[in-house]
Amino acid sequence: MNKVYQYVTDRIIKKMEQGIIPWRKGWNSIPALNYVTRKPYSGVNKLLLDGGEYLTFNQIQQLKGKIKKGAKAEMVVFYTSYKKTEKIKDVETGEEEEKEISIPVLKYYHVFNLKDVEGIPSKLEKIEHDPIKEAEQVISGYKTCPEIVHENPDKACYYPVKDIINVPEKGFFRDINEYYSTLFHEMVHSTGHETRLKRFGNSPDEHMFGSDSYSKEELVAELGAAMLCEHAGILNRTIENSAAYLQSWIKVLKDDMTLIVHASGKAQKAVDYILGVKEEE
């Protein structure tokens, strides 16, 4: 293994062996919320909607906004009740009497994500960050990098079917270094695509949360991200969180520390692919 990559792996293992480290999400949590009321959606709507600001059609009109061509509305569900009078038989007397009962009814309405609306500015607070030149060079140097979007400000993920990376915008991260670390993680995932290093197998549980193969892929991605952070000169600012993140996955895999070493080999190949380093180099 490349000495630099071995150095990164050894440093992370050493951090992990020091004990449990609390992992923290690098960006400020932005749940799905109503643009006007600022109230987060609750219940099943948390699963139905991506993070971000939403408006009803009437709210968009009142604020003089315009829905983008081709935009699709999202459904929000809620329970309401209506009262109904029914005749109920008294078990003891056998007499019927009228009683008012409430019946729950599931209803819905539609909302639009603010990203699909023109003329209405976001109210979300963002932090001004200066880009890191070396990290930006890593991103631009990934010649077959999939499209990077910021559609869901509360989620960082790679969609292998669509071959798209989603990460929150820089301004939602408390530390710009964590933005790059998060993006590098998803970039490493993307190297597993069938058009690149073909790391993903055909097993039906390949990407199921908590599965063995999913956990191993997370190790590869986070180790690869740490290696890219070292390449960009920002590892010292991100290593604590990387070690904490890896600890949580190692626990799923029965704390087998050798898995990190095995995963680091795959991570090295992914990093070399992103940086355009040929095997003989």
DONUMAR-949466 format. One record per residue (C-alpha): residue in three letters; residue number from 1; x, y, z. Coordinates in pm, whole numbers, plus 50000, padded with zeros to 5 digits. Each point is the difference from the previous one (the first is absolute). Example, Ala and Ser with C-alpha at 12.3 -4.5 7.8 and 13.67 -1.06 7.14 Angstrom:
<sites>
{ALA,1,{51230,49550,50780}} {SER,2,{50137,50344,49934}} 
</sites>
This chain:
<sites>
{MET,1,{50000,50000,50000}} {ASN,2,{50111,50357,49929}} {LYS,3,{50182,50134,50309}} {VAL,4,{49779,50309,50019}} {TYR,5,{49683,49790,49994}} {GLN,6,{50145,49766,50263}} {TYR,7,{50082,50301,50215}} {VAL,8,{49641,50124,49977}} {THR,9,{49858,49657,50084}} {ASP,10,{50236,49959,50297}} {ARG,11,{49907,50343,50137}} {ILE,12,{49628,49923,49982}} {ILE,13,{50043,49660,50166}} {LYS,14,{50203,50166,50277}} {LYS,15,{49723,50255,50054}} {MET,16,{49739,49726,50015}} {GLU,17,{50202,49798,50251}} {GLN,18,{50000,50298,50236}} {GLY,19,{49634,49940,50078}} {ILE,20,{49654,50105,49893}} {ILE,21,{49989,50334,49820}} {PRO,22,{49667,50179,49952}} {TRP,23,{49916,50040,49630}} {ARG,24,{49836,50322,49887}} {LYS,25,{49834,50087,49673}} {GLY,26,{50209,50265,49828}} {TRP,27,{49708,50216,49887}} {ASN,28,{49717,50171,50183}} {SER,29,{49687,49786,49989}} {ILE,30,{49738,50139,49763}} {PRO,31,{49676,49800,50016}} {ALA,32,{49709,50047,49763}} {LEU,33,{49814,50312,50115}} {ASN,34,{49734,50239,49879}} {TYR,35,{50154,50314,49851}} {VAL,36,{49739,50236,50148}} {THR,37,{49931,49854,50344}} {ARG,38,{50356,49861,50048}} {LYS,39,{49844,49694,50164}} {PRO,40,{50166,49663,49921}} {TYR,41,{49776,49732,49854}} {SER,42,{49941,49708,50237}} {GLY,43,{49908,49634,49996}} {VAL,44,{50019,49811,49672}} {ASN,45,{50056,50329,49816}} {LYS,46,{50360,49989,50124}} {LEU,47,{50042,49695,49778}} {LEU,48,{49800,50134,49709}} {LEU,49,{50191,50328,49968}} {ASP,50,{50366,50084,49954}} {GLY,51,{50149,50260,50230}} {GLY,52,{49940,50365,49906}} {GLU,53,{49729,50261,49965}} {TYR,54,{49656,49929,49852}} {LEU,55,{49705,50213,49896}} {THR,56,{49642,49933,49899}} {PHE,57,{49875,50129,49664}} {ASN,58,{49808,50279,50174}} {GLN,59,{50307,50106,50199}} {ILE,60,{50203,50019,49680}} {GLN,61,{49736,50221,49839}} {GLN,62,{49974,50225,50306}} {LEU,63,{50377,50051,49999}} {LYS,64,{49993,50065,49623}} {GLY,65,{50218,49701,49922}} {LYS,66,{49992,49779,49692}} {ILE,67,{50016,49622,49979}} {LYS,68,{50274,49881,49764}} {LYS,69,{49893,49819,49687}} {GLY,70,{49983,49625,50053}} {ALA,71,{50009,50026,50381}} {LYS,72,{49800,49738,50187}} {ALA,73,{49810,50050,50324}} {GLU,74,{50060,49785,50307}} {MET,75,{49724,49855,50216}} {VAL,76,{49957,50090,50368}} {VAL,77,{49757,49787,50202}} {PHE,78,{49818,50080,50321}} {TYR,79,{49718,49864,50214}} {THR,80,{49681,50187,50069}} {SER,81,{49675,49880,50151}} {TYR,82,{49633,50051,49942}} {LYS,83,{49720,49945,50247}} {LYS,84,{49725,49756,49931}} {THR,85,{49687,49913,50196}} {GLU,86,{49925,49631,50034}} {LYS,87,{49744,49794,50187}} {ILE,88,{50174,49782,50254}} {LYS,89,{49828,49724,50195}} {ASP,90,{50050,49997,50375}} {VAL,91,{50119,49652,50098}} {GLU,92,{49826,50003,50338}} {THR,93,{49665,50160,49915}} {GLY,94,{49974,49901,49636}} {GLU,95,{49886,50352,49916}} {GLU,96,{50144,50196,49711}} {GLU,97,{50137,50346,50047}} {GLU,98,{50167,50245,49769}} {LYS,99,{50367,50079,50057}} {GLU,100,{50239,50226,49818}} {ILE,101,{50323,49833,49895}} {SER,102,{50314,50132,49831}} {ILE,103,{50136,49814,49698}} {PRO,104,{50361,50064,49891}} {VAL,105,{50046,50068,49630}} {LEU,106,{50331,50010,49812}} {LYS,107,{50023,50298,49765}} {TYR,108,{50273,50156,49792}} {TYR,109,{50109,50316,49821}} {HIS,110,{50287,50086,49767}} {VAL,111,{50311,50209,50051}} {PHE,112,{50293,50107,49782}} {ASN,113,{50366,49993,50097}} {LEU,114,{50147,50352,49991}} {LYS,115,{50265,49881,49753}} {ASP,116,{49714,49958,49750}} {VAL,117,{49876,50354,50052}} {GLU,118,{50128,50324,49844}} {GLY,119,{49984,50346,50154}} {ILE,120,{49995,49899,50368}} {PRO,121,{50332,50013,50191}} {SER,122,{50092,49736,50257}} {LYS,123,{49989,50094,50368}} {LEU,124,{50253,49735,50100}} {GLU,125,{50312,50139,50162}} {LYS,126,{50330,49917,49830}} {ILE,127,{50359,50049,50110}} {GLU,128,{50242,50169,49763}} {HIS,129,{50295,49768,49939}} {ASP,130,{50309,50050,49787}} {PRO,131,{50063,49699,49776}} {ILE,132,{50315,49795,50058}} {LYS,133,{50205,49998,49681}} {GLU,134,{50157,49657,50050}} {ALA,135,{49664,49839,50078}} {GLU,136,{49836,50164,49698}} {GLN,137,{50281,49860,49784}} {VAL,138,{49916,49648,50124}} {ILE,139,{49638,50050,49893}} {SER,140,{50081,50148,49658}} {GLY,141,{50264,49733,49943}} {TYR,142,{49744,49717,50028}} {LYS,143,{49942,49976,49626}} {THR,144,{49705,49759,50009}} {CYS,145,{49840,50152,50310}} {PRO,146,{49620,49967,50000}} {GLU,147,{49785,50311,50021}} {ILE,148,{50020,50169,50343}} {VAL,149,{49669,50154,50110}} {HIS,150,{49875,50180,50313}} {GLU,151,{49632,49908,49971}} {ASN,152,{49959,49867,50355}} {PRO,153,{50171,50229,50255}} {ASP,154,{49961,49743,50277}} {LYS,155,{50157,49697,49834}} {ALA,156,{50335,49889,49859}} {CYS,157,{49979,49693,49778}} {TYR,158,{50095,49837,49671}} {TYR,159,{49721,49858,49784}} {PRO,160,{50156,49714,49796}} {VAL,161,{49693,49950,49779}} {LYS,162,{49992,50367,49894}} {ASP,163,{50378,50036,50041}} {ILE,164,{49955,50330,50187}} {ILE,165,{50160,50139,50317}} {ASN,166,{49794,50216,50234}} {VAL,167,{50160,50205,50277}} {PRO,168,{49881,50310,50188}} {GLU,169,{50144,50327,49873}} {LYS,170,{50325,50129,50152}} {GLY,171,{49811,50268,50194}} {PHE,172,{49811,49743,50208}} {PHE,173,{50323,49854,50141}} {ARG,174,{50144,50139,50322}} {ASP,175,{50352,49923,49879}} {ILE,176,{50099,50015,49632}} {ASN,177,{50240,49710,50055}} {GLU,178,{49706,49776,50093}} {TYR,179,{49829,50096,49674}} {TYR,180,{50290,49863,49799}} {SER,181,{50031,49692,50221}} {THR,182,{49630,49926,49949}} {LEU,183,{50019,50054,49624}} {PHE,184,{50315,49785,49975}} {HIS,185,{49813,49719,50180}} {GLU,186,{49726,50002,49736}} {MET,187,{50253,50032,49717}} {VAL,188,{50173,49683,50121}} {HIS,189,{49662,49823,50004}} {SER,190,{49949,50105,49639}} {THR,191,{50318,49820,49888}} {GLY,192,{49823,49671,50072}} {HIS,193,{49760,50060,49709}} {GLU,194,{50002,49746,49717}} {THR,195,{50146,50260,49763}} {ARG,196,{50298,50056,50230}} {LEU,197,{50157,49748,50243}} {LYS,198,{49694,49768,50008}} {ARG,199,{50025,49952,50377}} {PHE,200,{49627,49947,50053}} {GLY,201,{49887,49640,49971}} {ASN,202,{49668,49858,49887}} {SER,203,{49885,49891,50346}} {PRO,204,{49649,50131,50079}} {ASP,205,{50118,50125,50340}} {GLU,206,{50296,50187,49852}} {HIS,207,{49872,50343,50101}} {MET,208,{49767,49910,50286}} {PHE,209,{50068,50202,50311}} {GLY,210,{50168,49788,50265}} {SER,211,{50090,49711,49769}} {ASP,212,{50350,49857,50002}} {SER,213,{50083,50116,49646}} {TYR,214,{49857,50347,50066}} {SER,215,{50213,50034,50313}} {LYS,216,{50317,49899,49817}} {GLU,217,{49929,50251,49725}} {GLU,218,{49961,50271,50265}} {LEU,219,{50345,49912,50134}} {VAL,220,{50146,50030,49650}} {ALA,221,{49831,50336,49944}} {GLU,222,{50106,50156,50329}} {LEU,223,{50357,49874,49978}} {GLY,224,{50018,50128,49644}} {ALA,225,{49864,50336,50115}} {ALA,226,{50271,50019,50267}} {MET,227,{50266,49923,49737}} {LEU,228,{49866,50276,49776}} {CYS,229,{49995,50238,50298}} {GLU,230,{50366,49917,50059}} {HIS,231,{50072,50068,49633}} {ALA,232,{49825,50339,50030}} {GLY,233,{50176,50079,50329}} {ILE,234,{49690,50009,50221}} {LEU,235,{50015,49661,50174}} {ASN,236,{50091,50152,50338}} {ARG,237,{49670,50192,49994}} {THR,238,{49787,49696,49919}} {ILE,239,{50170,49690,50143}} {GLU,240,{49812,50002,50334}} {ASN,241,{49663,49984,49827}} {SER,242,{50121,49740,49750}} {ALA,243,{50120,49774,50281}} {ALA,244,{49670,50047,50184}} {TYR,245,{49800,49917,49688}} {LEU,246,{50202,49687,49933}} {GLN,247,{49959,49887,50360}} {SER,248,{49625,49982,49956}} {TRP,249,{50037,49771,49697}} {ILE,250,{50267,49785,50160}} {LYS,251,{49754,49932,50282}} {VAL,252,{49750,49866,49745}} {LEU,253,{50272,49768,49870}} {LYS,254,{50087,49864,50347}} {ASP,255,{50296,50230,50058}} {ASP,256,{50224,49813,49757}} {MET,257,{50285,50248,49965}} {THR,258,{50154,49802,49711}} {LEU,259,{49709,50110,49783}} {ILE,260,{50145,50350,49991}} {VAL,261,{50325,49871,49857}} {HIS,262,{49816,49799,49733}} {ALA,263,{49771,50293,49919}} {SER,264,{50295,50238,49975}} {GLY,265,{50131,49804,49700}} {LYS,266,{49675,50062,49814}} {ALA,267,{50001,50360,50121}} {GLN,268,{50347,50051,49853}} {LYS,269,{49882,49878,49659}} {ALA,270,{49702,50236,50019}} {VAL,271,{50220,50297,50096}} {ASP,272,{50250,49925,49723}} {TYR,273,{49711,49984,49755}} {ILE,274,{49867,50339,50113}} {LEU,275,{50345,50160,49987}} {GLY,276,{50076,49844,49663}} {VAL,277,{50301,49810,50131}} {LYS,278,{50092,49700,49786}} {GLU,279,{50076,49672,50173}} {GLU,280,{50369,50000,49905}} {GLU,281,{50036,50349,50149}} 
</sites>
